Amino acid sequence: MGGEIVAHIKQQIKRNKTNEKRRLTNASFKSSVKTAIKAVESAVAAKDKEKALLTLSFAHKKLDKGLAKGVFHKNFVARHKSGLANLVNTL
């Protein structure tokens, strides 16, 4: 007990490999999106409108890319884009 279940079927072994690759890629991508969002938030906190607008466009680009790749749900992307835009508009 407590061990990893290993597939015996060839196709499932292949799927497990690709699933693991995708999981790592998605985790890395999600981390970069979180970093981009934090950059916008820190620019707003510093009251630097120019930097905030620059980082906002980069964050929007990252979120859209995640949507296209299927990493994020459309509502997740819409919610974050809207929230960040509202945050930058407070400056």
PyMOL CGO cylinders between C-alpha atoms (Angstrom):
from pymol import cmd
from pymol.cgo import CYLINDER

trace = [
    CYLINDER, 0.00, 0.00, 0.00, 0.98, 3.62, -0.40, 0.3, 1, 1, 1, 1, 1, 1,
    CYLINDER, 0.98, 3.62, -0.40, 2.81, 2.94, -3.68, 0.3, 1, 1, 1, 1, 1, 1,
    CYLINDER, 2.81, 2.94, -3.68, 2.15, 4.53, -7.02, 0.3, 1, 1, 1, 1, 1, 1,
    CYLINDER, 2.15, 4.53, -7.02, -0.24, 2.65, -9.30, 0.3, 1, 1, 1, 1, 1, 1,
    CYLINDER, -0.24, 2.65, -9.30, 1.60, 1.74, -12.49, 0.3, 1, 1, 1, 1, 1, 1,
    CYLINDER, 1.60, 1.74, -12.49, -0.32, 1.21, -15.69, 0.3, 1, 1, 1, 1, 1, 1,
    CYLINDER, -0.32, 1.21, -15.69, 0.16, -2.05, -17.58, 0.3, 1, 1, 1, 1, 1, 1,
    CYLINDER, 0.16, -2.05, -17.58, -1.45, -0.96, -20.83, 0.3, 1, 1, 1, 1, 1, 1,
    CYLINDER, -1.45, -0.96, -20.83, 0.98, 0.56, -23.33, 0.3, 1, 1, 1, 1, 1, 1,
    CYLINDER, 0.98, 0.56, -23.33, -1.29, 3.46, -24.34, 0.3, 1, 1, 1, 1, 1, 1,
    CYLINDER, -1.29, 3.46, -24.34, -1.97, 4.37, -20.72, 0.3, 1, 1, 1, 1, 1, 1,
    CYLINDER, -1.97, 4.37, -20.72, 1.78, 4.42, -19.99, 0.3, 1, 1, 1, 1, 1, 1,
    CYLINDER, 1.78, 4.42, -19.99, 2.18, 6.88, -22.89, 0.3, 1, 1, 1, 1, 1, 1,
    CYLINDER, 2.18, 6.88, -22.89, -0.73, 9.02, -21.63, 0.3, 1, 1, 1, 1, 1, 1,
    CYLINDER, -0.73, 9.02, -21.63, 0.79, 9.10, -18.14, 0.3, 1, 1, 1, 1, 1, 1,
    CYLINDER, 0.79, 9.10, -18.14, 4.05, 10.42, -19.62, 0.3, 1, 1, 1, 1, 1, 1,
    CYLINDER, 4.05, 10.42, -19.62, 2.34, 13.17, -21.62, 0.3, 1, 1, 1, 1, 1, 1,
    CYLINDER, 2.34, 13.17, -21.62, 0.07, 14.05, -18.68, 0.3, 1, 1, 1, 1, 1, 1,
    CYLINDER, 0.07, 14.05, -18.68, 3.12, 14.53, -16.46, 0.3, 1, 1, 1, 1, 1, 1,
    CYLINDER, 3.12, 14.53, -16.46, 4.82, 16.73, -19.10, 0.3, 1, 1, 1, 1, 1, 1,
    CYLINDER, 4.82, 16.73, -19.10, 1.69, 18.86, -19.47, 0.3, 1, 1, 1, 1, 1, 1,
    CYLINDER, 1.69, 18.86, -19.47, 1.31, 19.13, -15.70, 0.3, 1, 1, 1, 1, 1, 1,
    CYLINDER, 1.31, 19.13, -15.70, 4.84, 20.48, -15.33, 0.3, 1, 1, 1, 1, 1, 1,
    CYLINDER, 4.84, 20.48, -15.33, 4.44, 22.87, -18.27, 0.3, 1, 1, 1, 1, 1, 1,
    CYLINDER, 4.44, 22.87, -18.27, 1.11, 24.15, -16.94, 0.3, 1, 1, 1, 1, 1, 1,
    CYLINDER, 1.11, 24.15, -16.94, 2.52, 24.60, -13.43, 0.3, 1, 1, 1, 1, 1, 1,
    CYLINDER, 2.52, 24.60, -13.43, 5.40, 26.65, -14.82, 0.3, 1, 1, 1, 1, 1, 1,
    CYLINDER, 5.40, 26.65, -14.82, 3.07, 28.74, -16.96, 0.3, 1, 1, 1, 1, 1, 1,
    CYLINDER, 3.07, 28.74, -16.96, 0.65, 29.39, -14.08, 0.3, 1, 1, 1, 1, 1, 1,
    CYLINDER, 0.65, 29.39, -14.08, 3.57, 30.52, -11.95, 0.3, 1, 1, 1, 1, 1, 1,
    CYLINDER, 3.57, 30.52, -11.95, 4.67, 33.01, -14.60, 0.3, 1, 1, 1, 1, 1, 1,
    CYLINDER, 4.67, 33.01, -14.60, 1.12, 34.39, -14.82, 0.3, 1, 1, 1, 1, 1, 1,
    CYLINDER, 1.12, 34.39, -14.82, 0.99, 34.86, -11.05, 0.3, 1, 1, 1, 1, 1, 1,
    CYLINDER, 0.99, 34.86, -11.05, 4.31, 36.72, -11.24, 0.3, 1, 1, 1, 1, 1, 1,
    CYLINDER, 4.31, 36.72, -11.24, 2.95, 38.99, -13.99, 0.3, 1, 1, 1, 1, 1, 1,
    CYLINDER, 2.95, 38.99, -13.99, -0.15, 39.74, -11.91, 0.3, 1, 1, 1, 1, 1, 1,
    CYLINDER, -0.15, 39.74, -11.91, 1.97, 40.54, -8.84, 0.3, 1, 1, 1, 1, 1, 1,
    CYLINDER, 1.97, 40.54, -8.84, 4.09, 42.90, -10.98, 0.3, 1, 1, 1, 1, 1, 1,
    CYLINDER, 4.09, 42.90, -10.98, 0.96, 44.88, -11.87, 0.3, 1, 1, 1, 1, 1, 1,
    CYLINDER, 0.96, 44.88, -11.87, -0.15, 44.97, -8.24, 0.3, 1, 1, 1, 1, 1, 1,
    CYLINDER, -0.15, 44.97, -8.24, 3.26, 46.15, -7.03, 0.3, 1, 1, 1, 1, 1, 1,
    CYLINDER, 3.26, 46.15, -7.03, 3.38, 48.88, -9.71, 0.3, 1, 1, 1, 1, 1, 1,
    CYLINDER, 3.38, 48.88, -9.71, -0.03, 50.11, -8.58, 0.3, 1, 1, 1, 1, 1, 1,
    CYLINDER, -0.03, 50.11, -8.58, 1.07, 50.00, -4.94, 0.3, 1, 1, 1, 1, 1, 1,
    CYLINDER, 1.07, 50.00, -4.94, 4.10, 52.14, -5.91, 0.3, 1, 1, 1, 1, 1, 1,
    CYLINDER, 4.10, 52.14, -5.91, 1.72, 54.52, -7.76, 0.3, 1, 1, 1, 1, 1, 1,
    CYLINDER, 1.72, 54.52, -7.76, 3.77, 54.14, -10.96, 0.3, 1, 1, 1, 1, 1, 1,
    CYLINDER, 3.77, 54.14, -10.96, 1.16, 54.49, -13.70, 0.3, 1, 1, 1, 1, 1, 1,
    CYLINDER, 1.16, 54.49, -13.70, 3.58, 54.00, -16.62, 0.3, 1, 1, 1, 1, 1, 1,
    CYLINDER, 3.58, 54.00, -16.62, 4.97, 50.77, -15.23, 0.3, 1, 1, 1, 1, 1, 1,
    CYLINDER, 4.97, 50.77, -15.23, 1.48, 49.63, -14.24, 0.3, 1, 1, 1, 1, 1, 1,
    CYLINDER, 1.48, 49.63, -14.24, 0.20, 50.05, -17.80, 0.3, 1, 1, 1, 1, 1, 1,
    CYLINDER, 0.20, 50.05, -17.80, 3.22, 48.23, -19.23, 0.3, 1, 1, 1, 1, 1, 1,
    CYLINDER, 3.22, 48.23, -19.23, 2.91, 45.31, -16.83, 0.3, 1, 1, 1, 1, 1, 1,
    CYLINDER, 2.91, 45.31, -16.83, -0.87, 45.26, -17.32, 0.3, 1, 1, 1, 1, 1, 1,
    CYLINDER, -0.87, 45.26, -17.32, -0.52, 44.66, -21.05, 0.3, 1, 1, 1, 1, 1, 1,
    CYLINDER, -0.52, 44.66, -21.05, 2.01, 41.90, -20.37, 0.3, 1, 1, 1, 1, 1, 1,
    CYLINDER, 2.01, 41.90, -20.37, -0.31, 40.28, -17.81, 0.3, 1, 1, 1, 1, 1, 1,
    CYLINDER, -0.31, 40.28, -17.81, -3.24, 40.46, -20.26, 0.3, 1, 1, 1, 1, 1, 1,
    CYLINDER, -3.24, 40.46, -20.26, -1.07, 38.83, -22.91, 0.3, 1, 1, 1, 1, 1, 1,
    CYLINDER, -1.07, 38.83, -22.91, -0.11, 36.02, -20.51, 0.3, 1, 1, 1, 1, 1, 1,
    CYLINDER, -0.11, 36.02, -20.51, -3.73, 35.45, -19.46, 0.3, 1, 1, 1, 1, 1, 1,
    CYLINDER, -3.73, 35.45, -19.46, -4.91, 35.35, -23.09, 0.3, 1, 1, 1, 1, 1, 1,
    CYLINDER, -4.91, 35.35, -23.09, -2.15, 32.89, -23.94, 0.3, 1, 1, 1, 1, 1, 1,
    CYLINDER, -2.15, 32.89, -23.94, -3.24, 30.67, -21.04, 0.3, 1, 1, 1, 1, 1, 1,
    CYLINDER, -3.24, 30.67, -21.04, -6.81, 30.77, -22.32, 0.3, 1, 1, 1, 1, 1, 1,
    CYLINDER, -6.81, 30.77, -22.32, -5.71, 29.81, -25.83, 0.3, 1, 1, 1, 1, 1, 1,
    CYLINDER, -5.71, 29.81, -25.83, -3.60, 26.94, -24.49, 0.3, 1, 1, 1, 1, 1, 1,
    CYLINDER, -3.60, 26.94, -24.49, -6.47, 25.68, -22.36, 0.3, 1, 1, 1, 1, 1, 1,
    CYLINDER, -6.47, 25.68, -22.36, -4.63, 26.25, -19.10, 0.3, 1, 1, 1, 1, 1, 1,
    CYLINDER, -4.63, 26.25, -19.10, -7.29, 28.64, -17.77, 0.3, 1, 1, 1, 1, 1, 1,
    CYLINDER, -7.29, 28.64, -17.77, -11.07, 28.85, -18.01, 0.3, 1, 1, 1, 1, 1, 1,
    CYLINDER, -11.07, 28.85, -18.01, -12.48, 31.87, -19.87, 0.3, 1, 1, 1, 1, 1, 1,
    CYLINDER, -12.48, 31.87, -19.87, -14.22, 33.22, -16.75, 0.3, 1, 1, 1, 1, 1, 1,
    CYLINDER, -14.22, 33.22, -16.75, -10.97, 33.03, -14.77, 0.3, 1, 1, 1, 1, 1, 1,
    CYLINDER, -10.97, 33.03, -14.77, -9.21, 35.07, -17.44, 0.3, 1, 1, 1, 1, 1, 1,
    CYLINDER, -9.21, 35.07, -17.44, -12.06, 37.59, -17.74, 0.3, 1, 1, 1, 1, 1, 1,
    CYLINDER, -12.06, 37.59, -17.74, -12.22, 38.04, -13.97, 0.3, 1, 1, 1, 1, 1, 1,
    CYLINDER, -12.22, 38.04, -13.97, -8.49, 38.65, -13.62, 0.3, 1, 1, 1, 1, 1, 1,
    CYLINDER, -8.49, 38.65, -13.62, -8.24, 40.97, -16.63, 0.3, 1, 1, 1, 1, 1, 1,
    CYLINDER, -8.24, 40.97, -16.63, -11.14, 43.04, -15.35, 0.3, 1, 1, 1, 1, 1, 1,
    CYLINDER, -11.14, 43.04, -15.35, -9.79, 43.19, -11.81, 0.3, 1, 1, 1, 1, 1, 1,
    CYLINDER, -9.79, 43.19, -11.81, -6.34, 44.25, -12.95, 0.3, 1, 1, 1, 1, 1, 1,
    CYLINDER, -6.34, 44.25, -12.95, -7.76, 46.90, -15.29, 0.3, 1, 1, 1, 1, 1, 1,
    CYLINDER, -7.76, 46.90, -15.29, -9.87, 48.32, -12.44, 0.3, 1, 1, 1, 1, 1, 1,
    CYLINDER, -9.87, 48.32, -12.44, -6.82, 48.33, -10.20, 0.3, 1, 1, 1, 1, 1, 1,
    CYLINDER, -6.82, 48.33, -10.20, -4.73, 50.28, -12.74, 0.3, 1, 1, 1, 1, 1, 1,
    CYLINDER, -4.73, 50.28, -12.74, -7.62, 52.70, -13.35, 0.3, 1, 1, 1, 1, 1, 1,
    CYLINDER, -7.62, 52.70, -13.35, -7.50, 53.74, -9.70, 0.3, 1, 1, 1, 1, 1, 1,
    CYLINDER, -7.50, 53.74, -9.70, -4.22, 55.56, -10.46, 0.3, 1, 1, 1, 1, 1, 1,
]
cmd.load_cgo(trace, "trace")
